[in-house]
């Protein structure tokens, strides 16, 4: 069974509905989950919020958070994940914001991706992974897979 199939199966078994809030992955996690037949029983929706304006309008990310930390930060990822729960009927969400490349800076290098997971009734969690300058496609693919692992872990006791 693929990772996406495991996620859909676990979500169905537990009555969990999933939302994604994606920036640098551009909907890749949502696409991966909805590739699974029967995923409509577990997948609620996906938000692709590439711009800061979209993060604010669609997910309720605060301008102050963006100003203080920048879009690629755990505080923004946390607000994205919670915003996906608040803006949908989902009970579990994952958020991704990062620098896929090419480029970056000394302060925020290529390959840095921030993740957050939110669940109804629980505190959201976040983490940053430094994938390194693997190239745009590889960073995005690695971020997609890591986000799926986070979703599965959130449903595993």
HUUR-V622308 format. One line per field, one symbol per residue. phi: phi as a letter, one per 20 degrees, with the letter a starting at -180 (. if undefined). burial: I if it has 24 or more other C-alpha atoms within 12 Angstrom, else O. A space follows every 50 residues. Layout:
phi: ???
burial: ???
This chain:
phi: .ffffffffffffdmeddcdcddfelnffgfffffegnfffcdeacdddf efffgffedmffgfffffcnfebfgfgfffffffffebefdbbcccbadf nfopbffcfgnecdcbcccgncffcbaddefneeogfffffffgffffff ffffddf
burial: OOIIIIIIIIIOOOOIIIIIIIIIIIIIIIIIIIOOOOIOIIIIIIIIII OIOOIIOIIIIIOOOIOOOIIIIIIIIIIIIIIIIIIIOIIIIIIIIIII IOOOOOOIIIIIIIIIIIIIOOOIIIIIIOIIIOOIOOIIIIIIIIIIII IIOIIOO
